[in-house]
């Protein structure tokens, strides 16, 4: 029996959550970006690195706990 939440080899809930976080981060950068000393491109880069780092740490935690 196939996994309903994982029909194409990736978890749909994780993809939707990640996409939502990316859109929220983008909206925040556009809205409040001028208040920081960094350019918008740099803020996008910092946000992207933070999200990738969080994903890697979460993935490693899942593997170490035996859930993946």
C-alpha positions as CSV (number, residue, x, y, z in Angstrom):
1,X,0.0,0.0,0.0
2,X,1.4,3.4,-0.9
3,X,1.8,6.2,1.5
4,X,-0.9,8.8,0.8
5,X,1.3,11.7,2.1
6,X,4.3,10.5,0.1
7,X,3.0,9.6,-3.4
8,X,5.9,10.9,-5.5
9,X,8.9,10.1,-3.3
10,X,8.7,13.2,-1.1
11,X,6.6,14.3,1.8
12,X,3.9,16.7,0.6
13,X,3.3,18.2,4.1
14,X,7.0,19.0,4.3
15,X,7.1,20.6,0.9
16,X,4.0,22.7,1.6
17,X,5.4,23.8,4.9
18,X,8.8,24.7,3.4
19,X,7.1,26.6,0.6
20,X,5.0,28.5,3.1
21,X,8.0,29.4,5.2
22,X,9.9,30.6,2.1
23,X,7.0,32.8,1.1
24,X,6.7,34.3,4.6
25,X,10.4,34.9,4.7
26,X,10.3,36.6,1.2
27,X,7.3,38.8,2.3
28,X,9.2,39.8,5.5
29,X,12.3,40.7,3.5
30,X,10.3,42.8,1.0
31,X,8.4,44.5,3.8
32,X,11.1,45.1,6.4
33,X,14.3,44.7,4.3
34,X,15.3,48.4,4.3
35,X,15.6,48.4,8.1
36,X,18.7,46.2,8.0
37,X,22.2,47.0,6.9
38,X,22.1,44.2,4.3
39,X,20.7,44.3,0.8
40,X,17.6,42.3,-0.1
41,X,19.7,39.8,-2.0
42,X,21.9,39.3,1.0
43,X,18.9,38.9,3.3
44,X,17.5,36.2,0.8
45,X,20.8,34.4,1.0
46,X,20.9,34.5,4.8
47,X,17.3,33.3,5.0
48,X,18.0,30.5,2.5
49,X,21.1,29.3,4.4
50,X,19.1,29.4,7.6
51,X,16.3,27.3,6.1
52,X,18.7,24.8,4.5
53,X,20.7,24.5,7.8
54,X,17.5,23.9,9.8
55,X,16.4,21.2,7.3
56,X,19.7,19.4,7.4
57,X,19.7,19.4,11.2
58,X,16.1,18.2,11.3
59,X,16.9,15.5,8.8
60,X,19.9,14.3,10.7
61,X,17.9,14.2,13.9
62,X,15.2,12.1,12.2
63,X,17.9,9.7,10.9
64,X,19.6,9.4,14.3
65,X,16.3,8.8,16.0
66,X,15.4,6.0,13.5
67,X,12.4,7.8,12.0
68,X,13.8,7.9,8.5
